[in-house]
Amino acid sequence: MIVKTLGRVDYLPTLEAMRAFTAARDADTPDELWLCEHPPTFTQGIAGKPEHLLLPGDIPVVTTERGGQVTYHGPGQVTTYPLVDLRRLGIFVKEYVFRLETALIQTLDSYGVTGLRVASAPGIYVRPADPGSHAALSGPVDPHDAFKGLAKVAALGIKVSRHCTYHGLALNVAMDLEPFQRINPCGYAGLQTTSLDKLGVFTDWPTAAGRLAERLSAQLSP
């Protein structure tokens, strides 16, 4: 897998580059992993509902073909785009998502933070009050607050075309979280978001990006 660090790049040209790469690739094209950071941008998934955009204000909204609802990209976030041929890797979409989440969990674990999966809610969550706790999620979900005691630290939204993936995942490292209050993150009203610095983990973007790239490369190698 070829790893490319793009730095801080505008969202729309990066999306167009992913589309072009995916459309042009063939069975011999090496997989790539793009690491970048975007200026403040809201992105809507293919089934995104406008009511989840509460007050976007001066932050642009870009409609995309990825799965999921609205999310936010901004400085201090490691945004990662795996461009992978699933057929060559020999896996299907469900396994691909599981591996992306595993890479995020492993990256968080390297910082002493326990990442958690929540059924039917892609992405990775943490316990802000006790981010290092290894206790499993248990008990019935509160029907009035499905994410009680949790906050989302990483979002995931993908697209697959001709068995090849684009779009990807975003890990919050050291962010201004205010823009998340302008939306229902990933379509969930009241869902709390967080970032590593708010959990007491202070690292820089290159280090976090490097750790995530290492885990993703291992998870997505044949």
ChimeraX commands (.cxc) that place a marker at each C-alpha (Angstrom):
marker #1 position 0.00,0.00,0.00 radius 0.5
marker #1 position 1.32,3.43,-0.96 radius 0.5
marker #1 position 0.88,5.98,1.85 radius 0.5
marker #1 position 0.58,9.63,0.82 radius 0.5
marker #1 position 0.51,12.55,3.26 radius 0.5
marker #1 position -1.31,15.40,1.56 radius 0.5
marker #1 position -1.18,17.93,4.39 radius 0.5
marker #1 position -4.00,20.47,4.72 radius 0.5
marker #1 position -6.06,20.38,1.54 radius 0.5
marker #1 position -9.50,21.62,0.54 radius 0.5
marker #1 position -12.20,18.97,0.73 radius 0.5
marker #1 position -13.81,19.21,-2.72 radius 0.5
marker #1 position -10.62,18.88,-4.83 radius 0.5
marker #1 position -9.61,15.92,-2.66 radius 0.5
marker #1 position -12.99,14.28,-3.25 radius 0.5
marker #1 position -12.66,14.84,-6.99 radius 0.5
marker #1 position -9.15,13.32,-6.92 radius 0.5
marker #1 position -10.47,10.22,-5.10 radius 0.5
marker #1 position -13.22,9.83,-7.68 radius 0.5
marker #1 position -10.74,10.16,-10.55 radius 0.5
marker #1 position -8.30,7.68,-9.00 radius 0.5
marker #1 position -11.06,5.13,-8.42 radius 0.5
marker #1 position -12.51,5.53,-11.93 radius 0.5
marker #1 position -9.11,5.15,-13.59 radius 0.5
marker #1 position -7.68,2.25,-11.58 radius 0.5
marker #1 position -7.50,-1.31,-12.84 radius 0.5
marker #1 position -6.70,-4.70,-11.36 radius 0.5
marker #1 position -2.98,-3.88,-11.21 radius 0.5
marker #1 position -3.26,-0.44,-9.61 radius 0.5
marker #1 position -1.58,-0.43,-6.17 radius 0.5
marker #1 position -3.80,0.48,-3.25 radius 0.5
marker #1 position -3.18,3.89,-1.70 radius 0.5
marker #1 position -3.81,5.50,1.67 radius 0.5
marker #1 position -4.23,9.28,1.73 radius 0.5
marker #1 position -3.72,11.20,4.98 radius 0.5
marker #1 position -4.87,14.78,5.18 radius 0.5
marker #1 position -6.46,17.57,7.16 radius 0.5
marker #1 position -9.27,19.74,5.83 radius 0.5
marker #1 position -10.33,23.35,6.48 radius 0.5
marker #1 position -13.73,23.54,8.25 radius 0.5
marker #1 position -16.25,21.62,6.11 radius 0.5
marker #1 position -19.52,19.80,6.70 radius 0.5
marker #1 position -20.13,16.79,4.47 radius 0.5
marker #1 position -23.46,15.09,3.83 radius 0.5
marker #1 position -23.75,11.39,3.08 radius 0.5
marker #1 position -25.87,10.04,0.23 radius 0.5
marker #1 position -28.89,9.60,2.52 radius 0.5
marker #1 position -28.18,12.76,4.51 radius 0.5
marker #1 position -31.26,14.51,5.85 radius 0.5
marker #1 position -31.26,18.32,5.81 radius 0.5
marker #1 position -32.80,18.50,9.28 radius 0.5
marker #1 position -29.52,17.22,10.74 radius 0.5
marker #1 position -27.84,20.45,9.58 radius 0.5
marker #1 position -28.91,22.70,12.43 radius 0.5
marker #1 position -26.95,25.90,11.90 radius 0.5
marker #1 position -24.03,25.51,9.49 radius 0.5
marker #1 position -23.38,29.24,9.39 radius 0.5
marker #1 position -20.23,30.14,7.47 radius 0.5
marker #1 position -18.96,26.56,7.15 radius 0.5
marker #1 position -19.54,25.13,3.64 radius 0.5
marker #1 position -21.65,22.00,3.18 radius 0.5
marker #1 position -20.58,19.47,0.55 radius 0.5
marker #1 position -22.94,16.72,-0.63 radius 0.5
marker #1 position -21.15,13.43,-1.28 radius 0.5
marker #1 position -21.88,9.84,-2.30 radius 0.5
marker #1 position -20.48,8.23,0.86 radius 0.5
marker #1 position -22.70,6.41,3.33 radius 0.5
marker #1 position -23.92,7.99,6.53 radius 0.5
marker #1 position -25.31,11.37,7.49 radius 0.5
marker #1 position -23.66,14.72,8.15 radius 0.5
marker #1 position -20.25,15.04,9.75 radius 0.5
marker #1 position -17.61,17.73,10.25 radius 0.5
marker #1 position -14.01,17.93,9.07 radius 0.5
marker #1 position -11.62,20.54,10.39 radius 0.5
marker #1 position -8.12,21.37,11.59 radius 0.5
marker #1 position -6.75,19.02,14.21 radius 0.5
marker #1 position -8.42,15.97,12.69 radius 0.5
marker #1 position -6.63,13.15,10.88 radius 0.5
marker #1 position -8.78,12.38,7.84 radius 0.5
marker #1 position -7.80,9.17,6.09 radius 0.5
marker #1 position -8.87,7.84,2.71 radius 0.5
marker #1 position -8.07,4.18,2.00 radius 0.5
marker #1 position -8.29,3.49,-1.76 radius 0.5
marker #1 position -8.48,-0.28,-1.67 radius 0.5
marker #1 position -9.44,-3.05,-4.11 radius 0.5
marker #1 position -11.62,-5.27,-1.92 radius 0.5
marker #1 position -11.77,-8.08,-4.46 radius 0.5
marker #1 position -7.97,-8.32,-4.56 radius 0.5
marker #1 position -7.90,-8.22,-0.76 radius 0.5
marker #1 position -10.51,-10.98,-0.68 radius 0.5
marker #1 position -12.98,-9.31,1.69 radius 0.5
marker #1 position -16.46,-7.81,1.56 radius 0.5
marker #1 position -17.73,-4.45,2.82 radius 0.5
marker #1 position -18.72,-5.63,6.30 radius 0.5
marker #1 position -15.23,-7.02,6.93 radius 0.5
marker #1 position -13.68,-3.85,5.49 radius 0.5
marker #1 position -15.59,-1.64,7.93 radius 0.5
marker #1 position -14.63,-3.95,10.80 radius 0.5
marker #1 position -10.95,-3.62,9.86 radius 0.5
marker #1 position -11.16,0.17,9.64 radius 0.5
marker #1 position -12.68,0.28,13.12 radius 0.5
marker #1 position -10.05,-2.16,14.40 radius 0.5
marker #1 position -7.28,0.12,13.14 radius 0.5
marker #1 position -8.87,3.05,14.97 radius 0.5
marker #1 position -9.22,1.01,18.18 radius 0.5
marker #1 position -5.56,-0.05,17.95 radius 0.5
marker #1 position -4.46,3.54,17.39 radius 0.5
marker #1 position -6.41,4.74,20.42 radius 0.5
marker #1 position -5.02,1.87,22.48 radius 0.5
marker #1 position -1.49,3.06,21.69 radius 0.5
marker #1 position -2.43,6.25,23.56 radius 0.5
marker #1 position -4.02,4.40,26.48 radius 0.5
marker #1 position -7.57,5.13,25.32 radius 0.5
marker #1 position -10.18,2.38,24.94 radius 0.5
marker #1 position -12.17,2.65,21.73 radius 0.5
marker #1 position -15.64,1.12,21.64 radius 0.5
marker #1 position -17.96,-0.05,18.88 radius 0.5
marker #1 position -21.68,0.68,19.18 radius 0.5
marker #1 position -24.05,-1.62,17.31 radius 0.5
marker #1 position -25.60,-0.05,14.18 radius 0.5
marker #1 position -23.63,3.18,14.70 radius 0.5
marker #1 position -20.40,3.06,12.66 radius 0.5
marker #1 position -17.39,4.84,14.09 radius 0.5
marker #1 position -15.55,4.61,17.38 radius 0.5
marker #1 position -16.69,5.87,20.77 radius 0.5
marker #1 position -15.03,6.45,24.15 radius 0.5
marker #1 position -16.04,7.04,27.74 radius 0.5
marker #1 position -14.99,10.66,28.38 radius 0.5
marker #1 position -15.25,10.17,32.16 radius 0.5
marker #1 position -12.93,7.15,32.07 radius 0.5
marker #1 position -11.27,6.88,28.65 radius 0.5
marker #1 position -8.92,4.09,29.69 radius 0.5
marker #1 position -11.61,1.77,31.03 radius 0.5
marker #1 position -11.66,-1.67,29.43 radius 0.5
marker #1 position -15.16,-2.50,30.68 radius 0.5
marker #1 position -17.37,-3.77,27.87 radius 0.5
marker #1 position -20.61,-2.05,26.99 radius 0.5
marker #1 position -23.37,-3.93,28.77 radius 0.5
marker #1 position -27.00,-3.70,29.79 radius 0.5
marker #1 position -29.98,-2.47,27.78 radius 0.5
marker #1 position -29.57,0.74,25.81 radius 0.5
marker #1 position -31.36,3.73,27.31 radius 0.5
marker #1 position -34.15,4.40,24.76 radius 0.5
marker #1 position -33.93,8.12,25.52 radius 0.5
marker #1 position -30.11,8.31,25.26 radius 0.5
marker #1 position -28.50,5.51,23.24 radius 0.5
marker #1 position -25.05,7.05,23.70 radius 0.5
marker #1 position -25.28,7.76,27.43 radius 0.5
marker #1 position -21.79,8.08,28.91 radius 0.5
marker #1 position -20.16,7.95,25.47 radius 0.5
marker #1 position -18.67,10.40,22.99 radius 0.5
marker #1 position -17.63,9.85,19.41 radius 0.5
marker #1 position -13.93,10.28,18.71 radius 0.5
marker #1 position -13.78,8.88,15.16 radius 0.5
marker #1 position -16.26,8.90,12.28 radius 0.5
marker #1 position -16.50,6.53,9.34 radius 0.5
marker #1 position -18.20,6.86,5.96 radius 0.5
marker #1 position -17.26,4.91,2.84 radius 0.5
marker #1 position -18.17,4.39,-0.79 radius 0.5
marker #1 position -17.47,1.29,-2.87 radius 0.5
marker #1 position -17.40,1.41,-6.66 radius 0.5
marker #1 position -16.54,-1.69,-8.72 radius 0.5
marker #1 position -15.25,-3.33,-5.53 radius 0.5
marker #1 position -12.91,-0.38,-4.88 radius 0.5
marker #1 position -13.22,1.89,-1.86 radius 0.5
marker #1 position -12.94,5.60,-1.37 radius 0.5
marker #1 position -13.95,8.15,1.27 radius 0.5
marker #1 position -12.90,6.82,4.68 radius 0.5
marker #1 position -12.50,7.79,8.31 radius 0.5
marker #1 position -11.61,10.71,10.54 radius 0.5
marker #1 position -9.93,10.67,13.97 radius 0.5
marker #1 position -10.33,13.75,16.16 radius 0.5
marker #1 position -6.91,14.62,17.61 radius 0.5
marker #1 position -6.90,18.24,18.80 radius 0.5
marker #1 position -9.97,20.05,17.51 radius 0.5
marker #1 position -12.27,22.95,18.13 radius 0.5
marker #1 position -15.43,20.90,18.70 radius 0.5
marker #1 position -17.87,23.83,18.45 radius 0.5
marker #1 position -18.89,23.09,14.82 radius 0.5
marker #1 position -20.22,19.68,15.90 radius 0.5
marker #1 position -22.85,21.60,17.86 radius 0.5
marker #1 position -24.18,22.99,14.58 radius 0.5
marker #1 position -25.21,19.52,13.39 radius 0.5
marker #1 position -26.65,16.26,14.63 radius 0.5
marker #1 position -23.37,14.33,14.25 radius 0.5
marker #1 position -23.87,11.32,11.96 radius 0.5
marker #1 position -27.61,11.90,12.27 radius 0.5
marker #1 position -27.85,11.48,16.06 radius 0.5
marker #1 position -29.35,14.41,17.94 radius 0.5
marker #1 position -27.36,15.24,21.06 radius 0.5
marker #1 position -24.47,12.88,20.27 radius 0.5
marker #1 position -21.41,14.15,22.10 radius 0.5
marker #1 position -18.13,14.32,20.24 radius 0.5
marker #1 position -14.64,14.53,21.63 radius 0.5
marker #1 position -10.99,14.51,20.59 radius 0.5
marker #1 position -7.79,13.08,22.04 radius 0.5
marker #1 position -6.72,16.33,23.66 radius 0.5
marker #1 position -10.06,16.54,25.52 radius 0.5
marker #1 position -9.32,13.04,26.86 radius 0.5
marker #1 position -5.95,14.14,28.24 radius 0.5
marker #1 position -3.89,12.82,25.32 radius 0.5
marker #1 position -1.62,15.42,23.82 radius 0.5
marker #1 position 0.00,14.42,20.55 radius 0.5
marker #1 position 0.71,16.15,17.28 radius 0.5
marker #1 position -0.97,15.55,13.94 radius 0.5
marker #1 position 1.99,13.79,12.25 radius 0.5
marker #1 position 2.38,11.33,15.11 radius 0.5
marker #1 position -1.32,10.46,15.23 radius 0.5
marker #1 position -1.50,10.22,11.45 radius 0.5
marker #1 position 1.55,7.96,11.37 radius 0.5
marker #1 position 0.14,5.61,14.00 radius 0.5
marker #1 position -3.21,5.37,12.23 radius 0.5
marker #1 position -1.54,4.81,8.85 radius 0.5
marker #1 position 0.56,1.99,10.32 radius 0.5
marker #1 position -2.50,0.24,11.74 radius 0.5
marker #1 position -4.55,0.72,8.57 radius 0.5
marker #1 position -1.73,-0.57,6.37 radius 0.5
marker #1 position -1.50,-3.72,8.51 radius 0.5
marker #1 position -5.26,-4.26,8.50 radius 0.5
marker #1 position -5.61,-3.74,4.75 radius 0.5
marker #1 position -2.63,-5.75,3.54 radius 0.5
marker #1 position -3.17,-9.14,1.88 radius 0.5
marker link #1:1,2 radius 0.2
marker link #1:2,3 radius 0.2
marker link #1:3,4 radius 0.2
marker link #1:4,5 radius 0.2
marker link #1:5,6 radius 0.2
marker link #1:6,7 radius 0.2
marker link #1:7,8 radius 0.2
marker link #1:8,9 radius 0.2
marker link #1:9,10 radius 0.2
marker link #1:10,11 radius 0.2
marker link #1:11,12 radius 0.2
marker link #1:12,13 radius 0.2
marker link #1:13,14 radius 0.2
marker link #1:14,15 radius 0.2
marker link #1:15,16 radius 0.2
marker link #1:16,17 radius 0.2
marker link #1:17,18 radius 0.2
marker link #1:18,19 radius 0.2
marker link #1:19,20 radius 0.2
marker link #1:20,21 radius 0.2
marker link #1:21,22 radius 0.2
marker link #1:22,23 radius 0.2
marker link #1:23,24 radius 0.2
marker link #1:24,25 radius 0.2
marker link #1:25,26 radius 0.2
marker link #1:26,27 radius 0.2
marker link #1:27,28 radius 0.2
marker link #1:28,29 radius 0.2
marker link #1:29,30 radius 0.2
marker link #1:30,31 radius 0.2
marker link #1:31,32 radius 0.2
marker link #1:32,33 radius 0.2
marker link #1:33,34 radius 0.2
marker link #1:34,35 radius 0.2
marker link #1:35,36 radius 0.2
marker link #1:36,37 radius 0.2
marker link #1:37,38 radius 0.2
marker link #1:38,39 radius 0.2
marker link #1:39,40 radius 0.2
marker link #1:40,41 radius 0.2
marker link #1:41,42 radius 0.2
marker link #1:42,43 radius 0.2
marker link #1:43,44 radius 0.2
marker link #1:44,45 radius 0.2
marker link #1:45,46 radius 0.2
marker link #1:46,47 radius 0.2
marker link #1:47,48 radius 0.2
marker link #1:48,49 radius 0.2
marker link #1:49,50 radius 0.2
marker link #1:50,51 radius 0.2
marker link #1:51,52 radius 0.2
marker link #1:52,53 radius 0.2
marker link #1:53,54 radius 0.2
marker link #1:54,55 radius 0.2
marker link #1:55,56 radius 0.2
marker link #1:56,57 radius 0.2
marker link #1:57,58 radius 0.2
marker link #1:58,59 radius 0.2
marker link #1:59,60 radius 0.2
marker link #1:60,61 radius 0.2
marker link #1:61,62 radius 0.2
marker link #1:62,63 radius 0.2
marker link #1:63,64 radius 0.2
marker link #1:64,65 radius 0.2
marker link #1:65,66 radius 0.2
marker link #1:66,67 radius 0.2
marker link #1:67,68 radius 0.2
marker link #1:68,69 radius 0.2
marker link #1:69,70 radius 0.2
marker link #1:70,71 radius 0.2
marker link #1:71,72 radius 0.2
marker link #1:72,73 radius 0.2
marker link #1:73,74 radius 0.2
marker link #1:74,75 radius 0.2
marker link #1:75,76 radius 0.2
marker link #1:76,77 radius 0.2
marker link #1:77,78 radius 0.2
marker link #1:78,79 radius 0.2
marker link #1:79,80 radius 0.2
marker link #1:80,81 radius 0.2
marker link #1:81,82 radius 0.2
marker link #1:82,83 radius 0.2
marker link #1:83,84 radius 0.2
marker link #1:84,85 radius 0.2
marker link #1:85,86 radius 0.2
marker link #1:86,87 radius 0.2
marker link #1:87,88 radius 0.2
marker link #1:88,89 radius 0.2
marker link #1:89,90 radius 0.2
marker link #1:90,91 radius 0.2
marker link #1:91,92 radius 0.2
marker link #1:92,93 radius 0.2
marker link #1:93,94 radius 0.2
marker link #1:94,95 radius 0.2
marker link #1:95,96 radius 0.2
marker link #1:96,97 radius 0.2
marker link #1:97,98 radius 0.2
marker link #1:98,99 radius 0.2
marker link #1:99,100 radius 0.2
marker link #1:100,101 radius 0.2
marker link #1:101,102 radius 0.2
marker link #1:102,103 radius 0.2
marker link #1:103,104 radius 0.2
marker link #1:104,105 radius 0.2
marker link #1:105,106 radius 0.2
marker link #1:106,107 radius 0.2
marker link #1:107,108 radius 0.2
marker link #1:108,109 radius 0.2
marker link #1:109,110 radius 0.2
marker link #1:110,111 radius 0.2
marker link #1:111,112 radius 0.2
marker link #1:112,113 radius 0.2
marker link #1:113,114 radius 0.2
marker link #1:114,115 radius 0.2
marker link #1:115,116 radius 0.2
marker link #1:116,117 radius 0.2
marker link #1:117,118 radius 0.2
marker link #1:118,119 radius 0.2
marker link #1:119,120 radius 0.2
marker link #1:120,121 radius 0.2
marker link #1:121,122 radius 0.2
marker link #1:122,123 radius 0.2
marker link #1:123,124 radius 0.2
marker link #1:124,125 radius 0.2
marker link #1:125,126 radius 0.2
marker link #1:126,127 radius 0.2
marker link #1:127,128 radius 0.2
marker link #1:128,129 radius 0.2
marker link #1:129,130 radius 0.2
marker link #1:130,131 radius 0.2
marker link #1:131,132 radius 0.2
marker link #1:132,133 radius 0.2
marker link #1:133,134 radius 0.2
marker link #1:134,135 radius 0.2
marker link #1:135,136 radius 0.2
marker link #1:136,137 radius 0.2
marker link #1:137,138 radius 0.2
marker link #1:138,139 radius 0.2
marker link #1:139,140 radius 0.2
marker link #1:140,141 radius 0.2
marker link #1:141,142 radius 0.2
marker link #1:142,143 radius 0.2
marker link #1:143,144 radius 0.2
marker link #1:144,145 radius 0.2
marker link #1:145,146 radius 0.2
marker link #1:146,147 radius 0.2
marker link #1:147,148 radius 0.2
marker link #1:148,149 radius 0.2
marker link #1:149,150 radius 0.2
marker link #1:150,151 radius 0.2
marker link #1:151,152 radius 0.2
marker link #1:152,153 radius 0.2
marker link #1:153,154 radius 0.2
marker link #1:154,155 radius 0.2
marker link #1:155,156 radius 0.2
marker link #1:156,157 radius 0.2
marker link #1:157,158 radius 0.2
marker link #1:158,159 radius 0.2
marker link #1:159,160 radius 0.2
marker link #1:160,161 radius 0.2
marker link #1:161,162 radius 0.2
marker link #1:162,163 radius 0.2
marker link #1:163,164 radius 0.2
marker link #1:164,165 radius 0.2
marker link #1:165,166 radius 0.2
marker link #1:166,167 radius 0.2
marker link #1:167,168 radius 0.2
marker link #1:168,169 radius 0.2
marker link #1:169,170 radius 0.2
marker link #1:170,171 radius 0.2
marker link #1:171,172 radius 0.2
marker link #1:172,173 radius 0.2
marker link #1:173,174 radius 0.2
marker link #1:174,175 radius 0.2
marker link #1:175,176 radius 0.2
marker link #1:176,177 radius 0.2
marker link #1:177,178 radius 0.2
marker link #1:178,179 radius 0.2
marker link #1:179,180 radius 0.2
marker link #1:180,181 radius 0.2
marker link #1:181,182 radius 0.2
marker link #1:182,183 radius 0.2
marker link #1:183,184 radius 0.2
marker link #1:184,185 radius 0.2
marker link #1:185,186 radius 0.2
marker link #1:186,187 radius 0.2
marker link #1:187,188 radius 0.2
marker link #1:188,189 radius 0.2
marker link #1:189,190 radius 0.2
marker link #1:190,191 radius 0.2
marker link #1:191,192 radius 0.2
marker link #1:192,193 radius 0.2
marker link #1:193,194 radius 0.2
marker link #1:194,195 radius 0.2
marker link #1:195,196 radius 0.2
marker link #1:196,197 radius 0.2
marker link #1:197,198 radius 0.2
marker link #1:198,199 radius 0.2
marker link #1:199,200 radius 0.2
marker link #1:200,201 radius 0.2
marker link #1:201,202 radius 0.2
marker link #1:202,203 radius 0.2
marker link #1:203,204 radius 0.2
marker link #1:204,205 radius 0.2
marker link #1:205,206 radius 0.2
marker link #1:206,207 radius 0.2
marker link #1:207,208 radius 0.2
marker link #1:208,209 radius 0.2
marker link #1:209,210 radius 0.2
marker link #1:210,211 radius 0.2
marker link #1:211,212 radius 0.2
marker link #1:212,213 radius 0.2
marker link #1:213,214 radius 0.2
marker link #1:214,215 radius 0.2
marker link #1:215,216 radius 0.2
marker link #1:216,217 radius 0.2
marker link #1:217,218 radius 0.2
marker link #1:218,219 radius 0.2
marker link #1:219,220 radius 0.2
marker link #1:220,221 radius 0.2
marker link #1:221,222 radius 0.2
view
